Amino acid sequence: MLAVKEKLIAQDKTIPASPENLSLSLRNLILDEITENVFEQTPIVNQLATRIRNEIIITPLTKREDYVHVIGVDAGSQIIPLASKQYAVIGALAYSLPDGKRFFLNPESLSESYSAQYNFRSQVDVRREARLYETAYRYLERGSETELIFIDGPLAYSNWWQTAGKEADRQRFINAINRLLRICKESGIAIAGIVKRPSARYLIHVLGLNKETDFTDSFLMLHALKPGEMTEIFSPRMGLQMATKTSPIMDAVDTPIYSSYVRLTKEWQIPPVRIDVPDFCLDQLDGIANYCYSTSYWNGIPYPIVKADEAVKVTKRFISDVYSEVLGRVSRVNGEITQVAPFWGESGWMGV
């Protein structure tokens, strides 16, 4: 019997004690998981960064502003989830420098039941991007003096957009891109898409590193590029075709798009941005990148993009305030407000 007791005690010592505090257990798990993963992958990351620097041309940037009349264009959206159905609002705005004027088209709204056969959020995304390009086109159509236009977002799109939203919305999105690129080419206006948080692996595939790592382009560029450096141009369409064999959205864009990664700040937590330009702007890419570097005063983002983003942002707090007005109006007219009950009633409106 004593031998059996000793054996059971020995077995108990090998079993971790039940945690008494869930938060502490989660803290230990996160701490161990992340740090062990980082320690294991650091040599791999450094090796890949060195290879990339040896295999591509890297050019230093200069803080120089060759453009005076510049506009930044951004779009914003917010979904309003009521218990009955979901609504969304979309707006886009162009901010011009140096005069600081704002231009926007009428915002648009859409709604859908929760039983829709497509993803409502993806439809909002497609319409938001279309509205962005339409706003930029209408601004240029007015004949305003412009040398350079920055789009807050890509000009090169992944295959995800091929199935996003409805067919009519996707066609509207493609038409808007092509109209904007066409007017820029005809008017001699430079245009660039600024991708602030790129998650693509176009360059990884172009360099043939896709089987060696699952890191994104931007993560490796954060280690491969020094502040104030840019990569040589590459074709995102080629990278996408190497990855998936198809590129339907990029194929539908009338003008070939090329890209370069640019590190605009020394901040360790901010990855390089990707600059997308059409082929008719390739001779201006250095000037565009230098302008971005010169005007990236906040968090490595070009100033025109920062100003457009500030002006167009549709926050949950703003929507919450408007929702309060909706309740007041419905209450005065109907005397009953359950028709506008929120989807997340138990946790507060929109999480604010």
Disulfide bonds with the S-S distance in Angstrom:
none
